[in-house]
Amino acid sequence: MDDLILQKIAISGPTLASMIQRLNSSSADLDGLLFGHLTSIAPSTLSDDSSLTPPDSQLVATISGFLSFPSLLSFYDSHGRVDPSQLTHTHLNNQSLIGWFSSRRKTPLRPSMRESSVTRSLSSIPNLSIPIENSNYDSIFSPSIFLLFTTPLQDQFIQTNQYRAFQFQSSKLRFNPVSIDIVNIGPAFRGHYGSFSPSSALPFLKCGSLTAMNEDRNDENLMLMKQAAKDQSQLDMCAEGMQIGRLSQLIGPEAVNYTAGLEDLYEKMLSKIESLARLVETSSAKVLEQENHNRKLRHKVARSTVAE
């Protein structure tokens, strides 16, 4: 009998996040069981072309929960043989078993030989098979799903987890990769959060500290405004009455009327620069004269000291 082929595996965001948090909080590698159900989804038969053959139904596995064990080899031995006594309905809390998962660090993201043996042994236990919902024929699904978690081979600054899902085909003794669909992430599920309404009122918060913070922020803004006004006044002194708004009038038919004013401003600025340059030159000459005078005094003092 051919194996039933999964089209995808669905898992909710909180369930996946809970699994990753459990794996990251563990100090060693671990594994566990996956619970959920199988659903046969009939595709839409609406088509403008009646000659097209209707597509086959899709088989989707939904992971609704998991059970992690504190150490490896909890329900199988070192050779990968599963112990059925550890997987009774009492141990599984009457939940439907669809597969298992394994977490290991700094290893390639592919199943190992022992993980292949465990999955093969788990899928061969007949009393663990579950029926498929919405199926038109009597069929059962064996727990053949394997979910693998690893971390990158090289250390990284950010905690990173890699995961991949597989389905084991008993007839061909091999793994087939299966896509994972996180059902509550994406544009199609934003309405779930947009319609959120709190069930309890927000607690009362004391505003004393907030008032002090606002006063400090107002004082800082006032200091910035004073500094900006001071800078603007200095710029106005250099601009000689030529405001920034008048520069826009230098473009267009009225530019001729304002060109003379701008040239006059440039002449005044150049005159100030020349005056400043002469002042610097005079100051430099005085500094040089003072240095020569100091040098003569030091030379005179040195000669008098030698004579004594």
C-alpha positions as CSV (number, residue, x, y, z in Angstrom):
1,M,0.0,0.0,0.0
2,D,1.4,3.4,-0.9
3,D,2.0,6.0,1.8
4,L,-0.3,9.0,2.1
5,I,1.7,12.1,1.0
6,L,1.4,15.3,3.0
7,Q,1.1,18.6,1.1
8,K,2.0,20.7,4.2
9,I,2.3,20.8,7.9
10,A,0.4,23.6,9.8
11,I,1.4,24.9,13.2
12,S,0.3,27.9,15.2
13,G,2.8,30.7,16.1
14,P,2.4,30.2,19.9
15,T,3.0,26.5,19.6
16,L,6.1,26.9,17.5
17,A,7.4,29.7,19.8
18,S,6.8,27.5,22.9
19,M,8.8,24.6,21.3
20,I,11.7,26.9,20.4
21,Q,11.7,28.4,23.9
22,R,11.7,24.9,25.5
23,L,14.6,23.9,23.3
24,N,16.7,27.0,24.0
25,S,16.1,26.7,27.7
26,S,17.5,23.1,27.8
27,S,21.2,22.7,28.6
28,A,21.4,19.6,26.4
29,D,19.9,18.0,23.3
30,L,16.3,16.7,23.7
31,D,13.4,15.2,21.8
32,G,9.7,14.6,22.2
33,L,6.4,13.8,20.6
34,L,4.1,15.7,18.3
35,F,0.3,15.7,18.7
36,G,-2.3,16.9,16.2
37,H,-4.7,15.8,13.5
38,L,-4.9,15.1,9.8
39,T,-7.4,16.8,7.5
40,S,-8.2,16.2,3.9
41,I,-9.0,19.6,2.2
42,A,-11.0,19.5,-1.0
43,P,-9.8,22.1,-3.5
44,S,-12.2,24.5,-5.2
45,T,-13.8,23.0,-8.3
46,L,-15.0,26.3,-9.7
47,S,-13.4,26.8,-13.1
48,D,-14.3,28.3,-16.5
49,D,-12.9,25.3,-18.3
50,S,-15.1,22.3,-17.9
51,S,-12.5,20.1,-19.6
52,L,-10.0,20.4,-16.8
53,T,-9.7,17.5,-14.5
54,P,-10.5,18.5,-10.9
55,P,-7.4,18.5,-8.7
56,D,-7.0,15.9,-6.0
57,S,-7.7,16.7,-2.3
58,Q,-4.8,18.0,-0.2
59,L,-3.7,16.2,3.0
60,V,-2.7,18.7,5.8
61,A,-1.2,17.8,9.2
62,T,-1.9,20.2,12.0
63,I,0.4,20.2,15.0
64,S,-1.6,21.2,18.1
65,G,0.8,20.3,20.9
66,F,4.0,18.6,21.9
67,L,5.5,16.7,24.8
68,S,9.2,17.0,25.5
69,F,11.3,14.6,27.5
70,P,14.1,15.6,29.9
71,S,16.7,13.4,28.1
72,L,17.2,11.4,25.0
73,L,16.4,7.7,24.6
74,S,13.2,8.2,26.6
75,F,10.8,6.1,24.3
76,Y,13.4,4.4,22.1
77,D,16.8,2.7,22.6
78,S,20.2,3.5,21.2
79,H,19.4,1.5,18.0
80,G,16.3,3.5,17.3
81,R,13.8,0.9,18.3
82,V,10.6,2.4,19.8
83,D,9.2,0.9,23.0
84,P,5.4,0.7,22.5
85,S,4.8,0.4,26.2
86,Q,5.9,4.0,26.6
87,L,3.4,5.2,24.1
88,T,0.1,3.9,25.4
89,H,-3.0,6.2,25.5
90,T,-2.4,6.7,29.2
91,H,1.1,8.1,28.6
92,L,-0.1,10.2,25.7
93,N,-3.1,11.6,27.6
94,N,-5.5,10.3,25.0
95,Q,-4.0,12.7,22.4
96,S,-3.5,11.8,18.7
97,L,0.2,11.1,18.0
98,I,1.3,12.3,14.5
99,G,5.1,12.2,14.9
100,W,8.1,13.3,16.9
101,F,10.8,15.9,17.0
102,S,14.5,16.2,17.9
103,S,16.7,19.1,18.8
104,R,20.4,19.2,18.6
105,R,23.0,22.0,18.4
106,K,25.6,22.8,15.8
107,T,24.7,19.9,13.5
108,P,23.6,19.7,9.8
109,L,19.9,20.1,9.2
110,R,19.2,16.6,8.0
111,P,18.0,13.4,9.8
112,S,20.6,11.1,11.2
113,M,20.6,7.3,10.9
114,R,19.2,6.8,14.4
115,E,16.5,9.4,13.8
116,S,15.5,7.5,10.6
117,S,15.3,4.3,12.6
118,V,13.1,5.9,15.3
119,T,10.7,7.4,12.7
120,R,10.5,4.1,10.8
121,S,9.8,2.2,14.0
122,L,7.3,4.7,15.2
123,S,5.3,4.7,12.0
124,S,5.2,0.9,12.0
125,I,3.2,0.6,15.3
126,P,-0.4,-0.1,14.1
127,N,-2.3,1.0,17.2
128,L,-0.9,4.5,16.9
129,S,-2.5,5.3,13.5
130,I,-5.2,7.9,13.4
131,P,-8.1,8.5,11.0
132,I,-8.1,11.4,8.6
133,E,-10.8,14.1,9.0
134,N,-13.1,15.0,6.1
135,S,-11.9,12.1,4.1
136,N,-14.2,10.4,1.5
137,Y,-12.6,7.0,2.1
138,D,-11.6,5.1,5.1
139,S,-7.9,5.7,5.5
140,I,-5.6,6.1,8.4
141,F,-2.3,7.9,8.9
142,S,0.6,6.5,10.8
143,P,2.8,8.9,12.9
144,S,5.5,9.4,10.3
145,I,6.2,13.2,10.8
146,F,9.6,14.2,12.0
147,L,10.5,17.8,12.9
148,L,14.2,18.6,13.3
149,F,15.6,21.6,15.1
150,T,19.3,22.7,14.9
151,T,21.5,25.7,15.5
152,P,24.1,27.1,13.1
153,L,27.5,25.4,13.0
154,Q,29.2,28.8,13.7
155,D,28.6,30.8,16.8
156,Q,26.5,34.0,16.2
157,F,25.7,37.1,18.2
158,I,21.9,36.5,17.8
159,Q,20.2,33.3,19.0
160,T,19.2,31.5,15.8
161,N,17.2,28.3,15.3
162,Q,16.8,26.3,12.2
163,Y,14.0,23.8,11.6
164,R,12.7,21.6,8.9
165,A,9.9,19.1,8.7
166,F,10.0,15.6,7.0
167,Q,7.6,12.8,6.3
168,F,8.9,9.3,6.4
169,Q,7.8,7.0,3.5
170,S,7.8,3.4,4.7
171,S,7.4,2.0,1.2
172,K,10.5,3.8,-0.1
173,L,12.4,4.0,3.3
174,R,13.2,7.7,2.8
175,F,12.3,11.2,4.1
176,N,10.4,13.7,2.1
177,P,10.7,17.4,3.1
178,V,7.4,19.0,3.8
179,S,6.7,22.7,3.9
180,I,5.6,24.3,7.3
181,D,2.8,26.8,7.3
182,I,2.6,29.1,10.4
183,V,-1.1,29.7,10.4
184,N,-1.4,33.0,12.3
185,I,1.4,34.9,10.6
186,G,0.8,37.0,7.5
187,P,-1.7,39.5,6.0
188,A,-4.6,36.9,6.0
189,F,-4.6,36.8,9.8
190,R,-4.2,40.4,10.8
191,G,-8.0,40.7,11.4
192,H,-7.5,38.5,14.4
193,Y,-5.5,41.1,16.1
194,G,-7.3,44.2,14.7
195,S,-10.5,43.1,16.5
196,F,-8.8,42.7,19.9
197,S,-10.5,44.3,22.9
198,P,-9.2,44.2,26.4
199,S,-11.2,42.3,29.0
200,S,-10.0,44.4,32.0
201,A,-9.4,48.1,32.5
202,L,-5.9,49.5,32.5
203,P,-4.4,50.0,36.1
204,F,-4.1,53.5,37.6
205,L,-0.7,55.0,37.2
206,K,0.8,57.7,39.3
207,C,1.7,60.8,37.2
208,G,4.2,62.5,39.6
209,S,7.3,61.1,37.9
210,L,5.8,61.8,34.5
211,T,5.2,65.4,35.5
212,A,8.8,65.8,36.5
213,M,10.0,64.3,33.3
214,N,7.8,66.7,31.3
215,E,9.2,69.7,33.2
216,D,12.8,68.6,32.5
217,R,11.9,68.1,28.8
218,N,10.3,71.6,28.7
219,D,13.5,73.2,30.3
220,E,15.6,71.4,27.7
221,N,13.4,72.7,24.8
222,L,13.6,76.2,26.2
223,M,17.4,76.2,26.3
224,L,17.5,74.9,22.7
225,M,15.1,77.7,21.6
226,K,17.3,80.3,23.3
227,Q,20.4,79.0,21.6
228,A,18.7,78.9,18.2
229,A,17.6,82.6,18.7
230,K,21.1,83.6,19.6
231,D,22.5,81.8,16.5
232,Q,19.9,83.5,14.3
233,S,20.7,87.0,15.6
234,Q,24.4,86.4,14.8
235,L,23.5,85.3,11.3
236,D,21.3,88.4,10.9
237,M,24.2,90.6,11.8
238,C,26.3,89.1,9.1
239,A,23.5,89.2,6.5
240,E,23.1,93.0,6.8
241,G,19.3,92.8,6.6
242,M,19.3,90.3,3.7
243,Q,16.7,87.7,4.9
244,I,16.5,84.2,3.6
245,G,13.1,84.8,2.2
246,R,14.4,87.4,-0.1
247,L,16.6,84.8,-1.9
248,S,13.5,83.3,-3.5
249,Q,13.0,86.6,-5.3
250,L,16.2,86.2,-7.2
251,I,14.5,83.8,-9.5
252,G,12.0,85.1,-12.1
253,P,11.2,88.4,-13.8
254,E,11.9,90.5,-10.6
255,A,15.4,89.2,-10.1
256,V,16.9,92.3,-11.6
257,N,15.5,94.5,-8.8
258,Y,17.2,92.4,-6.1
259,T,20.6,91.6,-7.8
260,A,22.0,95.0,-6.8
261,G,21.1,94.5,-3.2
262,L,22.8,91.1,-3.1
263,E,25.9,92.4,-4.8
264,D,26.1,95.2,-2.2
265,L,25.8,92.5,0.6
266,Y,28.7,90.6,-0.9
267,E,30.8,93.8,-1.1
268,K,30.2,94.5,2.6
269,M,31.0,90.9,3.5
270,L,34.3,91.1,1.5
271,S,35.1,94.4,3.2
272,K,34.6,92.8,6.6
273,I,36.8,89.9,5.6
274,E,39.6,92.2,4.4
275,S,39.4,94.2,7.7
276,L,39.6,91.0,9.6
277,A,42.6,89.8,7.6
278,R,44.4,93.1,8.3
279,L,43.6,92.8,12.0
280,V,45.0,89.3,12.0
281,E,48.1,90.5,10.2
282,T,48.7,93.3,12.7
283,S,48.2,91.0,15.6
284,S,50.7,88.5,14.1
285,A,53.3,91.3,13.7
286,K,52.8,92.3,17.4
287,V,53.2,88.7,18.5
288,L,56.4,88.3,16.5
289,E,57.7,91.6,18.0
290,Q,56.9,90.3,21.5
291,E,58.7,87.0,20.9
292,N,61.8,88.8,19.6
293,H,61.8,91.0,22.7
294,N,61.4,88.0,25.0
295,R,64.3,86.3,23.2
296,K,66.6,89.3,23.8
297,L,65.7,89.4,27.5
298,R,66.5,85.6,27.9
299,H,69.8,86.1,26.1
300,K,70.7,89.1,28.3
301,V,69.8,87.2,31.5
302,A,71.9,84.2,30.4
303,R,75.0,86.4,29.7
304,S,74.7,88.1,33.1
305,T,74.4,84.7,34.8
306,V,77.6,83.5,33.1
307,A,79.5,86.6,34.0
308,E,78.8,86.2,37.7
